[in-house]
Amino acid sequence: MAIKYGRPIELREVSRRDGTGASPALDLTVRPRRNRKAEWARRMVRENVLTTDDLIWPLFLIDGNNKREQIASMPSVERLSVDQAVRDAERAMKLTIPCLALFPYTDPSLRDEEGSEATNPNNLVCQAVRAIKKEFPEIGILCDVALDPFTSHGHDGLISDGKILNDETVAVLVRQALVQAEAGCDIIAPSDMMDGRVAAIREGLDRTGLLDVQIMAYAAKYASAFYGPFRDAIGSAKTLTGDKRTYQMDSANTDEALREVELDIAEGADMVMVKPGMPYLDVVRRVKDTFAMPTFAYQVSGEYAMIAAAANNGWLDGDRAMMESLLAFKRAGADGVLSYFAPKAAEKLRTQG
Ligand SMILES: NCc1[nH]cc(CCC(=O)O)c1CC(=O)O
């Protein structure tokens, strides 16, 4: 056998750990690379897999008909009129993506201090829920609960003297959750981070007889710079005054995340979420290990934008970075991921599998 890079190691040298041997003392009975030698072998020992069941696809809605509007900071993501959202729901069905999440771009003329459009049973989100459920009752629909797409100041709650009011906001959020659930949405996802909102929403749903509507709590949601492109998408970037640090979590904390998750579970959350995603995988792991609850992560707009922008510049392989980033959530213990990559990733999974 021709040896290109040196002579073969003899077994007896393996035990020579004092470094006096002719070659460095390497314990080469153990060779982890054996299990990586071919794709079939790698498949055999693979610990985590991503499937289309793991994906939740967020859609942005806009008023009008037959409209698809590009969002500059989120390449390939569009704002959709309701009829187009129905088309994307069909695409999701075909790709076996189990669930959609809906976010509205509210016309500026409908935004006010109180976010009153949030509780309009005929708002854009409710229209889309009814239209999608009419054609595709088998697909899951998640609706975000928070006031920021509807307020003139871009905050998630009601404000008085520059302060976000907790209990008054919760009362409005319950009404927002109820109009969405009555329109037919399956999962209510409070993203506002007010205290006590999960319990109040659960009680409201149960009192109305909406016993089967699930709650996925944005339980550990951080005050993050990575929401920037989302705020472009829903049109709150320019209007937002100040920041959200009095209600969203400090990114320095993880014990606090566990307390938030514990509270939301006690208040009746069926599923919990950590957000943003990739910079907070340690939190995902701690939450999963501590509570063993269905745990989701949100790969947020800024995470999407970073990968998409780098890929569009040719700085990294976009498809591989997308799949690697999604798999990372599984490795961290997540049961699923909200991701703007959902349709693209599902297409890739389909052609691979
Ligand atoms: N409260 C609303 C909400 N729901 C989801 C996101 C961010 C999602 C994303 O960045 O993709 C936000 C923005 C925010 O809290 O400011």
The ligand as an ORCA input file, in Angstrom:
! r2SCAN-3c Opt
* xyz 0 1
  N     -45.308     42.176     19.536
  C     -45.381     41.939     18.203
  C     -44.356     41.059     17.603
  N     -44.653     39.785     17.282
  C     -43.562     39.259     16.639
  C     -42.570     40.223     16.575
  C     -41.214     40.093     15.930
  C     -41.098     39.032     14.902
  C     -39.916     39.171     14.006
  O     -39.027     40.021     14.199
  O     -39.853     38.387     13.055
  C     -43.046     41.365     17.196
  C     -42.268     42.618     17.257
  C     -41.989     43.261     18.525
  O     -42.209     42.728     19.606
  O     -41.532     44.398     18.446
*
